[in-house]
């Protein structure tokens, strides 16, 4: 998964999912949470708080 899109754009998770070829934002979210332990939104917020 391309974490960079979450960190460097203001695109919605739905837009990112479509760009990456996922059938839906929920599919992307499920796979992302399995890998990272966070939803894409939570990951984005956490990384911004850490100043990444």
N, C-alpha and C positions, 0 to 999 in steps of 0.2 A: 504494500500500500504506500501511497505517496503522502507521507506526513508533511512534506514541504508545502503542498497546496493548502493544508490547514493552517500553516504558520505564516505563509507569505501572501495570502489573498484574503479577501473578505467574502469570497464565494460561499454560498450556502452549502451545507453538506449534500443537499439534493443535487445541486449543480456539479459538485465534485464527483458524486457517485455517477452521474450521467457521463461526465467527461472521462471517467475511468472505465466505463462500460458495465457498471453494475445495473441490475434490473431495477433497483430502488435504493433509496437512502437507507431504509431499514436493513437491507441486506448488507450494505457497506458497514452500517453501524454494528450489526451483529458480529461480523468478521473482525472488525476493528477492536471491539470490546474483548473478543476471545484472545486476540494478540496482545493488546495493551492493558487490558483490565479497566479501561475507561471508554466512554463513548467518544466519538470524534469531537463533539462539542466540549466535553469535559477536558479532553486532551488539549484542545486549542486554548481554553481558558487557563488551564494549569501552566502551559508553556509560556503564555503571555505574562502570567504572574511571576514566573521565574525569570522573565526578561530575556527569553531566548528569541 
